Amino acid sequence: MPTMTISQGLRAVKKLKGQLAETLERAQRAVTYRKEQEPAFKFPAMIEMANGYRNQLVELESRIACTNATTKVDCDGQTVALASVIRQLQELKGQIAWYKGLTVRARAETVEDETEYNDEGKRFSKKAIWACDLPESEQAARVDQLQTKFDRLNDLVEKTNHVTELVT
């Protein structure tokens, strides 16, 4: 395989995945047909082509994984494998989504009027005191903090990907 950087390899993987998906779609449409109306693409040829794309994908993704595992970067004063930073990015992305998805309130404590019913079925109002361990402003600050860390690590990974050649 020709020499390429991690970034070039990742772009090639994306292209191969698209080619594989398109080839499998053609194969799926060609698996059954009326005998007198042969499809534009032959099923056996599409399967053979798909297998070729798969083999290229496995080879390229393996080279990327090996390169990520053996490439060392300086992260917060520590030398770590690029693969570790990539896993940190995945976790940060999940944390950000999780914090954004929390149902929070504006303040740590809020009071609302609620309607309840007594044993006779009569309605009455009652004050409900709500507590929130992560008010909106703190939620936003936590998300911003995580996003800043994500952006910093993502920049490190992108810069490294553009200059690091894939192992053979």
N, C-alpha and C positions, 0 to 999 in steps of 0.2 A: 504494500500500500504506500502511496506517496506520503511525504512528510507534510504534516499539517498541525496547526495549533489546536488547543482544546476548543476554542471558539469555532474554528472551521469544522472540527469534528462534530460539534453540537448542531451546527447548521446542516451538515451532511446527514446526521441522524434524523433531523426533522424532515428533510427531503425524502429520505428512504422510507420513513413511516408513511408519508403521503403516497408515495409510489406503491407501497405494499397495500395500503387501504384501497387504492384505486384498482389495483390488479385483482385483489380479492373480490371486490364488487363486480368486476367484469366476469370473474370466474363464477360467481354466484348466479349472475344472469344467464350464464352459458351452460349451466349444469344440466338443464332440461330444456328441450326444444322440440318442435315438430321436425320430423325427419327431413321434410322437403324445404324447411326454412332454417338452414344452419345459421348460427349466430356469427356476428362479426369477429368475435374473439373465441377461440377454442378453449374449452375447459382444461384439457391436459397442459396446453401451452401456458395458460395463466397460472396454473398450480406450479409449474416448473419455474416460471418467472418469480412468483411469490416466494418460493423456497430460496431462490437466489438473493432476493432482497433481504429475507430473514437472515441468511448466512452473513451478508454484509453488515446487517444491523448488529448481530451478535458480536462479530469481530470488532466493529467500531466502538460499540458501547463497552466492550471489555477493555479496549485500549484506553478509553476515557476513564473508566473506573480505576484501572491500574495507575494511570497518570495522576489522577486525583489522590490516590492513596500514597503515592511516593513523592508528590510535590509538597514541599514544606513552605509555609508562609509565616510571616510575623503577625500575630494577632494579639493585640493588647499586651505586647511585651513577651509573649510566649511563642515559641516555634511549634507549630502544629501542622498536621496534614491538611491539605486543601479539602479532602473529603470530610474532615471534621467541621470545617467552616461551612461547607454546603449543608451538612446535617443541622448545624445551628440555624442556618437560614430557614430551613424547613420548619423547625420548631418555632422560630420567631413568627413566621407567617401564620402558623396555627394559633399562637398566643394572641396575636393582633386580632385575628378574626373572632376568637373566643371573647376577648374583652369588649370588642365592638358589639357583639351579640347579646351582652348582658342587659337585662332590663333594670335600669337604675332610676333613681329619683334625683330631683334637683338638689336636695339637701340631705344631710345625715338623718334628720328627723322631720317628718311632715305630719300634719293632722288633717284628717278628712272626715266629713259627715257621712255616715253610712246608715242605710235603712235596714232595720231588722224586724222580726216578728216575734211576739210573745207567744205563750202557750195557747192563748185564746185566738190567735191569728191576727191580733191588732198590730198595726205598723207603728214603729217608733224610731226616732233618730238617735244615733249614738256616735260619739267621737271615737275615731280609730287613729291610733298613733302608729305611724309607720317608721321603721328604722331602715336605713340603707348604709351598708358598710363601705360602699364605693359610690359616693355622689357623682353626678355628671361631670363636674369639673375635674375630679380626681380620675375618673375614667378616661377623660380626654387626655390628661397629663400622662397617664400610664401608657395609653396607646401611642402618644407622641414619643415618649421615651423608647418604647419598643421599636417604633418605626425608624427613629434616628439610628438605633443600633443596627437594624436590618439594612438600612441604606448604606451605612459604613461598611458592613461586612460584604454586602452585595457589590460595592465598588471594588473591594479587595479581590473578590472572586473574578469579577469581570476583567480587571486589569491583569490578573494572573492568567486568565484564560486566553488573552490576546497575545501573550508572549511565550507561553509554555507549549513546547512541541509534544505531541502524543508519543508515548513509548511504542516501540514496535513489538 
